[in-house]
Amino acid sequence: MRSAHPVLSALGVVLLLAATLSAENWPQWRGVRGDGVSGESELPTTWSAETALWKLRLPGMGGATPCIWGDRIFVTSEAPAAEGGRDREVVLLCVNTEGSVLWQRRLGRGWREVVRSDEGNSASPSPSTDGETVFAFTGNGDFVALDFDGKERWRFNGVERWGRFQLQFGMHTTPLLDGDRLYLQLIHSGGGWVVAIDKHTGQDVWKVERPSDGTHENEHSYASVALWRGPDRPPFLIVHGNDYATGHSLEDGKELWRVRELNPRSRYNRTLRFVATPVATPDLIVIPTAKNGTVVGLKPSATGLIDPGSPHELWRTPRDTPDVPSPLVHDGLVYLCRETGVLLCLDAASGQEHYRERLHPSRYRASPVVGAGKLYCTARDGTVTVLQLGPTFKTLAVNKLPDQVSASPALAHGRVYLRGYDNLWAFGEK
């Protein structure tokens, strides 16, 4: 048998090496596909403050997850205002993968007070990037696009454009970047809207009203818009809040479907505000609620008005929703990390429960993420439980940091990045 051509053999080695070394960016809050799942094949399982590759002291607290592209990490933070006093401002930091700050830019003013004394602030929405521009939104409505050198491309204030945000705990929704547009939902006591923005100009492409008959605190949604993309129909947005989940056309924002009875009228809860964001895969949309309420497994082919028992639903559980962490779907399983640290694993097709186990006892605000065959669940006190994926509960490691963490982890290029209130942490290979 003749041996392979030496040039072709060398090319094969190069291609194999490139495939081995390939790694994913983390361009926005829930990763490349918006589902919290990373394609990374090698990620750390155990770590501590002493084994960190580096930590970077941040100018102030925040709940925004970093976005990562190549050797650039972007994260927002509150910081003391330049004029001093009690005033705060929101800044965007550009950090390299060695942990050095390349530049810092002011986005706008921040909030003087922290929500619930230790929870959120105006640096809660997460930034996103397409590899050329980074987009950052703040709780006060400042929306800014900058290039990778920190030069401003456009800026506007959403309150001035869309009206005052009337929410008890402030605006926390994170815009979704897809193609040439940014999408976001604005659901509060002043009304409900879904907005599409041209990422090149910052101008509204469309803005549609998203009506509801919800009342009281339910008018306040802290969830973010999600995106479904799959076969057999065009992609659509998923909007969540004020008693309903709705699907909307990317083209013009037209409502395609509406899931009802998320807050049953027969026992209406006036404080059932939604925080957790739905998650979408090609075969399933998982819709959470709040305060131990229902969870719905919706078929992506859904249309019209959808009530319990509808053929458009795969399943509906009466309770066990996460209140803040968003659901995650992977390999036919649904993972629900409740705010109390109870982790549930359900069958994606039927909703049948595989297990229900308690993680490290603490508050949970971050959404779980998956990478390299592992599930990462992050507690507010800086404890990250790493679990084996699958229908059987198995803990691989419990890692504790001396920091408070409400931001979801970012997984990129063989590393786990954790944004704490005090520091940005990097773990993994150099």
C-alpha positions as CSV (number, residue, x, y, z in Angstrom):
1,M,0.0,0.0,0.0
2,R,1.3,3.4,-0.9
3,S,1.9,5.8,1.9
4,A,0.0,9.1,2.0
5,H,1.5,12.2,0.4
6,P,3.7,13.9,2.9
7,V,2.1,17.3,2.3
8,L,-1.4,15.9,2.8
9,S,-0.2,14.0,5.9
10,A,1.2,17.3,7.4
11,L,-2.0,19.1,6.5
12,G,-4.0,16.4,8.3
13,V,-1.9,16.8,11.4
14,V,-2.4,20.6,11.3
15,L,-6.2,20.2,10.9
16,L,-6.4,17.7,13.7
17,L,-4.3,20.0,16.0
18,A,-6.5,23.0,15.1
19,A,-9.7,20.9,15.9
20,T,-8.1,19.8,19.2
21,L,-7.2,23.4,20.2
22,S,-10.5,25.0,19.0
23,A,-12.5,26.5,21.8
24,E,-15.7,28.6,22.1
25,N,-16.2,32.2,22.9
26,W,-18.9,33.2,25.5
27,P,-20.4,36.1,23.6
28,Q,-23.4,36.8,26.0
29,W,-25.1,35.9,29.2
30,R,-26.1,32.3,28.3
31,G,-23.3,31.5,25.8
32,V,-23.1,30.9,22.1
33,R,-26.5,29.4,21.7
34,G,-28.3,31.2,24.5
35,D,-28.9,28.0,26.4
36,G,-26.1,28.0,29.0
37,V,-24.3,25.2,27.3
38,S,-20.7,25.4,26.2
39,G,-19.0,23.3,23.6
40,E,-15.7,23.3,25.6
41,S,-14.2,19.9,25.9
42,E,-11.7,20.7,28.8
43,L,-12.7,22.7,31.8
44,P,-11.6,22.6,35.4
45,T,-13.5,20.6,38.0
46,T,-11.8,21.7,41.2
47,W,-10.4,25.1,42.3
48,S,-9.8,27.4,45.2
49,A,-8.7,31.0,45.7
50,E,-5.1,29.7,45.9
51,T,-5.3,27.9,42.6
52,A,-6.8,30.8,40.6
53,L,-4.9,31.7,37.4
54,W,-5.6,35.3,38.5
55,K,-8.1,37.5,40.2
56,L,-8.9,41.1,39.3
57,R,-10.2,43.5,41.9
58,L,-13.4,45.1,40.4
59,P,-14.3,48.8,41.1
60,G,-17.6,47.8,42.6
61,M,-20.3,45.1,42.8
62,G,-22.5,43.9,40.0
63,G,-24.4,40.8,38.8
64,A,-23.5,41.0,35.1
65,T,-21.9,37.9,33.6
66,P,-18.8,38.7,31.5
67,C,-18.8,38.2,27.8
68,I,-15.7,36.8,26.2
69,W,-14.3,36.9,22.6
70,G,-10.8,35.7,21.9
71,D,-8.4,37.3,24.4
72,R,-10.9,40.0,25.5
73,I,-13.2,39.9,28.5
74,F,-15.9,42.5,28.9
75,V,-17.7,43.1,32.2
76,T,-19.8,45.9,33.7
77,S,-19.4,47.1,37.3
78,E,-20.6,49.9,39.5
79,A,-17.9,52.3,40.7
80,P,-17.6,55.4,42.8
81,A,-18.6,58.5,40.7
82,A,-15.7,60.7,39.6
83,E,-17.3,63.6,41.4
84,G,-17.2,61.7,44.7
85,G,-19.8,61.5,47.4
86,R,-22.4,58.7,47.5
87,D,-23.0,58.8,43.8
88,R,-22.2,55.8,41.7
89,E,-21.6,55.2,38.0
90,V,-21.6,52.1,35.8
91,V,-18.4,51.3,33.9
92,L,-17.5,48.8,31.3
93,L,-14.1,47.1,31.7
94,C,-12.1,45.4,28.9
95,V,-9.8,42.9,30.4
96,N,-7.3,40.6,28.7
97,T,-7.0,36.9,29.5
98,E,-4.0,37.5,31.6
99,G,-6.2,39.6,34.0
100,S,-5.0,43.1,33.1
101,V,-7.4,45.9,32.4
102,L,-6.9,47.3,28.9
103,W,-9.4,50.1,29.2
104,Q,-12.4,51.3,31.2
105,R,-15.3,53.4,30.0
106,R,-18.1,55.2,31.8
107,L,-21.6,54.0,30.6
108,G,-23.7,56.2,32.8
109,R,-24.8,56.9,36.3
110,G,-25.6,54.1,38.8
111,W,-27.9,53.7,41.7
112,R,-27.1,55.1,45.1
113,E,-28.8,52.2,47.0
114,V,-28.3,48.4,46.4
115,V,-31.5,46.4,45.9
116,R,-32.5,44.6,49.1
117,S,-29.2,45.8,50.7
118,D,-27.0,43.1,49.1
119,E,-28.6,41.9,45.9
120,G,-28.7,43.9,42.6
121,N,-27.7,47.3,41.3
122,S,-27.6,49.1,37.9
123,A,-24.7,46.8,36.7
124,S,-27.0,43.7,36.6
125,P,-27.7,43.5,32.8
126,S,-24.9,41.5,31.1
127,P,-22.9,42.8,28.1
128,S,-22.7,41.0,24.7
129,T,-20.3,41.1,21.8
130,D,-20.1,40.0,18.1
131,G,-16.3,40.0,18.0
132,E,-16.1,43.6,16.7
133,T,-18.4,45.6,19.0
134,V,-19.4,45.2,22.6
135,F,-22.9,46.2,23.7
136,A,-23.8,47.2,27.3
137,F,-27.1,48.1,28.9
138,T,-27.5,49.5,32.4
139,G,-30.3,49.6,35.0
140,N,-30.8,53.3,34.3
141,G,-31.4,52.7,30.6
142,D,-28.0,53.8,29.2
143,F,-27.3,51.6,26.1
144,V,-23.8,52.0,24.7
145,A,-21.9,50.3,21.8
146,L,-18.1,50.4,21.7
147,D,-15.4,48.9,19.5
148,F,-12.7,46.7,21.0
149,D,-10.5,49.7,21.5
150,G,-13.1,51.4,23.7
151,K,-14.2,53.9,21.0
152,E,-17.9,54.7,21.2
153,R,-20.0,53.8,18.2
154,W,-23.4,54.8,19.5
155,R,-25.2,55.7,22.7
156,F,-28.8,56.4,23.8
157,N,-30.8,56.3,27.0
158,G,-33.7,53.9,27.0
159,V,-35.7,55.9,29.6
160,E,-35.6,58.9,27.3
161,R,-36.6,56.8,24.3
162,W,-39.1,54.3,25.8
163,G,-40.3,55.9,29.0
164,R,-39.5,55.6,32.7
165,F,-38.9,52.1,34.0
166,Q,-41.4,51.5,36.8
167,L,-40.1,48.4,38.6
168,Q,-39.8,47.8,42.4
169,F,-36.2,46.5,42.1
170,G,-35.1,48.3,39.0
171,M,-34.4,47.2,35.4
172,H,-32.3,44.0,35.1
173,T,-33.2,42.6,31.7
174,T,-30.3,41.6,29.5
175,P,-30.6,42.4,25.8
176,L,-30.2,39.4,23.4
177,L,-27.8,39.8,20.5
178,D,-28.6,37.8,17.3
179,G,-27.4,38.6,13.8
180,D,-27.7,42.4,13.1
181,R,-30.1,43.0,16.0
182,L,-30.4,43.4,19.7
183,Y,-33.7,42.3,21.3
184,L,-35.1,43.2,24.7
185,Q,-38.3,43.1,26.7
186,L,-39.5,46.0,28.8
187,I,-42.3,44.8,31.1
188,H,-43.2,47.0,34.1
189,S,-46.0,49.1,35.6
190,G,-45.6,51.7,32.8
191,G,-46.5,49.1,30.2
192,G,-45.1,46.1,28.3
193,W,-43.1,46.2,25.0
194,V,-40.7,44.1,23.0
195,V,-38.0,46.0,21.1
196,A,-35.6,45.2,18.2
197,I,-32.6,47.5,17.8
198,D,-30.2,47.7,14.9
199,K,-26.8,46.8,16.3
200,H,-25.0,49.0,13.8
201,T,-26.9,52.3,14.5
202,G,-28.6,51.8,17.8
203,Q,-32.0,52.8,16.2
204,D,-35.2,50.9,16.9
205,V,-36.1,48.5,14.1
206,W,-39.5,47.9,15.6
207,K,-41.3,48.2,19.0
208,V,-44.5,46.3,19.7
209,E,-46.8,46.4,22.7
210,R,-47.0,43.2,24.7
211,P,-50.4,43.4,26.5
212,S,-51.4,41.7,29.8
213,D,-54.2,41.8,32.3
214,G,-51.8,41.1,35.1
215,T,-51.8,43.4,38.2
216,H,-49.8,44.6,41.1
217,E,-46.2,43.3,41.4
218,N,-46.7,40.9,38.5
219,E,-46.4,43.8,36.2
220,H,-42.6,43.8,37.0
221,S,-40.6,41.3,35.0
222,Y,-36.9,40.9,35.6
223,A,-36.5,38.1,33.0
224,S,-34.7,38.5,29.7
225,V,-35.9,37.7,26.2
226,A,-34.9,34.2,24.8
227,L,-34.6,32.9,21.3
228,W,-35.8,29.7,19.7
229,R,-34.1,28.4,16.6
230,G,-34.7,25.1,15.0
231,P,-36.2,23.2,12.0
232,D,-39.6,23.6,10.4
233,R,-40.4,27.2,11.3
234,P,-38.6,30.6,11.4
235,P,-36.8,31.5,14.6
236,F,-38.8,33.5,17.2
237,L,-38.4,35.4,20.5
238,I,-39.7,34.2,23.8
239,V,-40.9,37.0,26.1
240,H,-41.7,36.3,29.8
241,G,-43.5,38.3,32.4
242,N,-46.7,39.7,33.8
243,D,-48.4,36.3,34.0
244,Y,-47.6,35.1,30.5
245,A,-45.0,33.7,28.2
246,T,-45.3,34.7,24.6
247,G,-43.6,34.0,21.3
248,H,-42.9,36.8,18.8
249,S,-41.8,37.0,15.2
250,L,-38.2,38.3,14.6
251,E,-39.4,40.1,11.5
252,D,-41.9,42.5,13.1
253,G,-42.6,41.4,16.7
254,K,-46.0,40.0,16.0
255,E,-47.3,37.6,18.7
256,L,-47.3,34.0,17.6
257,W,-48.5,32.2,20.8
258,R,-49.3,32.8,24.4
259,V,-49.0,30.4,27.4
260,R,-51.7,31.1,30.0
261,E,-52.4,30.1,33.6
262,L,-48.9,30.6,34.7
263,N,-50.5,32.5,37.5
264,P,-53.8,30.7,37.9
265,R,-56.8,33.0,38.0
266,S,-58.6,30.8,40.6
267,R,-55.8,31.5,43.1
268,Y,-54.2,34.6,41.8
269,N,-50.9,35.6,43.4
270,R,-50.3,39.4,43.2
271,T,-46.6,39.0,43.9
272,L,-45.7,36.4,41.3
273,R,-43.2,38.5,39.4
274,F,-41.0,36.5,36.9
275,V,-37.2,36.6,37.2
276,A,-36.0,33.3,35.7
277,T,-35.7,33.4,31.9
278,P,-37.1,30.5,29.7
279,V,-34.6,28.3,27.8
280,A,-35.1,27.0,24.3
281,T,-33.7,24.0,22.4
282,P,-34.8,22.8,19.0
283,D,-37.1,20.3,20.6
284,L,-38.3,22.0,23.8
285,I,-39.0,25.3,25.4
286,V,-38.9,25.3,29.2
287,I,-40.9,28.1,30.8
288,P,-40.4,28.8,34.6
289,T,-42.6,30.9,36.8
290,A,-41.8,32.0,40.4
291,K,-42.3,31.2,44.1
292,N,-42.5,27.4,43.8
293,G,-45.0,27.7,40.9
294,T,-45.5,25.8,37.7
295,V,-43.0,24.8,35.0
296,V,-44.1,24.2,31.4
297,G,-42.5,22.1,28.8
298,L,-43.7,23.7,25.5
299,K,-43.5,22.3,22.0
300,P,-41.7,24.8,19.6
301,S,-44.5,24.3,17.1
302,A,-47.0,26.0,19.4
303,T,-49.4,28.5,18.1
304,G,-52.3,30.6,19.5
305,L,-53.5,30.5,23.1
306,I,-52.1,27.7,25.2
307,D,-53.8,26.5,28.4
308,P,-53.0,23.5,30.7
309,G,-53.7,20.3,28.8
310,S,-53.1,21.9,25.4
311,P,-51.6,19.6,22.8
312,H,-48.9,22.2,22.3
313,E,-47.6,21.3,25.8
314,L,-45.4,18.3,26.4
315,W,-45.8,18.6,30.1
316,R,-46.7,20.9,32.9
317,T,-45.6,20.5,36.6
318,P,-47.7,22.1,39.3
319,R,-44.7,23.3,41.3
320,D,-40.9,23.3,41.8
321,T,-40.0,26.2,39.5
322,P,-36.7,28.0,40.1
323,D,-37.4,31.5,41.3
324,V,-34.3,33.2,39.9
325,P,-31.9,30.8,38.2
326,S,-33.0,30.0,34.7
327,P,-33.6,26.4,33.6
328,L,-31.1,24.4,31.6
329,V,-31.7,21.6,29.0
330,H,-29.0,19.1,27.9
331,D,-29.0,15.7,26.3
332,G,-32.7,15.0,27.0
333,L,-32.7,16.2,30.5
334,V,-34.0,19.4,32.2
335,Y,-32.1,20.8,35.2
336,L,-33.9,23.2,37.6
337,C,-31.7,24.8,40.3
338,R,-34.1,26.3,42.8
339,E,-33.1,29.4,44.8
340,T,-32.8,27.3,47.9
341,G,-30.2,25.1,46.4
342,V,-32.4,22.1,45.6
343,L,-31.5,20.7,42.2
344,L,-34.1,18.8,40.2
345,C,-33.4,16.7,37.1
346,L,-36.4,15.9,34.8
347,D,-36.9,14.0,31.6
348,A,-37.2,16.5,28.8
349,A,-39.8,14.6,26.9
350,S,-42.2,13.8,29.8
351,G,-41.3,16.0,32.7
352,Q,-40.8,12.9,34.9
353,E,-38.5,13.5,37.8
354,H,-35.2,11.6,37.9
355,Y,-33.9,13.1,41.1
356,R,-34.3,15.9,43.6
357,E,-31.2,16.6,45.7
358,R,-30.0,19.5,47.9
359,L,-26.7,21.2,46.9
360,H,-24.7,23.4,49.2
361,P,-27.2,25.3,51.4
362,S,-27.3,28.9,50.4
363,R,-29.2,31.4,48.2
364,Y,-28.8,30.7,44.5
365,R,-29.1,33.6,42.0
366,A,-26.8,32.5,39.1
367,S,-28.1,30.3,36.4
368,P,-26.5,26.8,35.9
369,V,-24.2,26.2,33.0
370,V,-22.8,23.1,31.3
371,G,-19.4,22.5,29.7
372,A,-17.0,19.5,29.2
373,G,-19.6,17.1,30.4
374,K,-20.2,18.8,33.7
375,L,-22.9,20.9,35.3
376,Y,-21.9,24.0,37.3
377,C,-24.3,25.4,40.0
378,T,-23.2,28.6,41.7
379,A,-24.4,29.8,45.2
380,R,-24.4,33.4,46.4
381,D,-21.7,32.7,49.0
382,G,-19.2,31.8,46.3
383,T,-19.6,28.0,46.4
384,V,-19.8,26.2,43.1
385,T,-21.0,22.6,43.0
386,V,-19.7,20.7,40.0
387,L,-21.9,17.7,39.1
388,Q,-21.8,14.8,36.6
389,L,-24.4,15.2,33.9
390,G,-27.0,12.5,33.6
391,P,-30.1,11.1,35.3
392,T,-28.2,10.0,38.4
393,F,-27.1,12.6,41.0
394,K,-23.3,12.7,41.5
395,T,-21.2,15.5,42.9
396,L,-17.7,15.8,41.4
397,A,-16.5,18.8,43.5
398,V,-17.6,21.6,45.8
399,N,-15.4,24.7,45.4
400,K,-15.6,27.7,47.7
401,L,-14.4,31.3,47.0
402,P,-14.2,34.2,49.5
403,D,-16.6,36.3,47.4
404,Q,-20.3,36.9,46.8
405,V,-21.5,35.7,43.4
406,S,-24.8,36.3,41.7
407,A,-23.6,36.3,38.1
408,S,-23.7,33.2,36.0
409,P,-20.3,31.6,35.2
410,A,-18.8,32.2,31.7
411,L,-17.0,29.2,30.1
412,A,-14.5,30.0,27.3
413,H,-11.2,28.7,26.0
414,G,-10.7,26.0,28.6
415,R,-11.5,28.3,31.5
416,V,-14.2,29.0,34.0
417,Y,-14.6,32.7,34.7
418,L,-16.6,33.8,37.9
419,R,-17.6,37.3,38.4
420,G,-17.9,38.1,42.2
421,Y,-18.9,41.2,43.9
422,D,-15.2,41.9,44.7
423,N,-13.2,40.2,42.0
424,L,-13.3,38.6,38.6
425,W,-11.7,35.1,38.9
426,A,-10.2,32.9,36.2
427,F,-9.7,29.1,36.6
428,G,-8.2,26.6,34.2
429,E,-5.1,26.0,32.1
430,K,-2.7,28.8,31.3
